[in-house]
Amino acid sequence: MDHAAPELEEKDEIAKEDQGPGWDISRTQADSFLLPRQFPTSARMLRLPDVIPVVSLSHLAILKIYIIISAIEMEVGWLGTAKKLGKHVLVDDIFLFDQSVNYGQTELNTDSMASVMQDVLTRPNGEDIFNNIRFWGHSHGTGGTEPSGQDDMTMNTFRDFGSDFFLRGIFNRRGEVSFSLYDWKNNVQFDKLPWKVKGPRVSNAVYQQLKQDLLAEMQAKVKYLRPMPMKIGKGYKYKHKPWFFTGVFGPRQ
């Protein structure tokens, strides 16, 4: 027994050397502390491509977006068509979907998307519209236009649908807009793209009818998602004021 002890001590020393200088995982718990904390790998382009996409919105699309954002103080989203034509990404029309909203989020789920798809198929040129639903836009209310983690996760959902590209637009009530193009075919993501409005203008009569129709559609499709209560003082109160459409509807009861 006395002769076996030095051999065991020698094996322990070898094991410590294998672990690296200064590390004894069994005693420092380095294994549980370090190994799970691996950051995702990222890559960036060292220079911009020769051609930068430009987002071109129809007058109809931008008016509908303006009406929706002007009416709803909270976050609210929509889907739309997007087509590539040379360096341009053309957005012809947008479509409101069923959603629950508050000041911090708007929900886009598979049921809402399926409902929009079924609706566009009933329209003239419905199949063409269906095949070009490649734009997701939403408002951050009075907040900034930087994407949230949830915004990025939503784009992963669109990638799973098999689209070769998808356009995201983040708007706010201050008139700020940020477009991102996810070009999965070429493995490139463009952020803060230039944009413009082009095409024939909508007449005032058409605009007034459009506004009336959209307000009715918002009443039917946009629901309040009550935020979690926060403890303030002795009791629980809601941080956000009641939901309302500014200048259109009164406070929600």
Secondary structure, 3 states (H helix, E strand, C coil): CCCHHHHHHHHHHHHHHHHCCCCCHHHHCHHHHHCCCCCCCCCCCCCCCCCCCEEEEEHHHHHHHHHHHHHECCCEEEEEECEEECCEEEECCEEECCEEECCCCECCCHHHHHHHHHHHHCCCCHHHHHHCEEEEEEECCCCCCCCCHHHHHHHHHHHHCCCCEEEEEEECCCCCEEEEEEECCCCEEEECCCEEEECCCCCHHHHHHHHHHHHHHHHHHEEECCCCCEEECCEEECCCCCCCECCCCCCCC
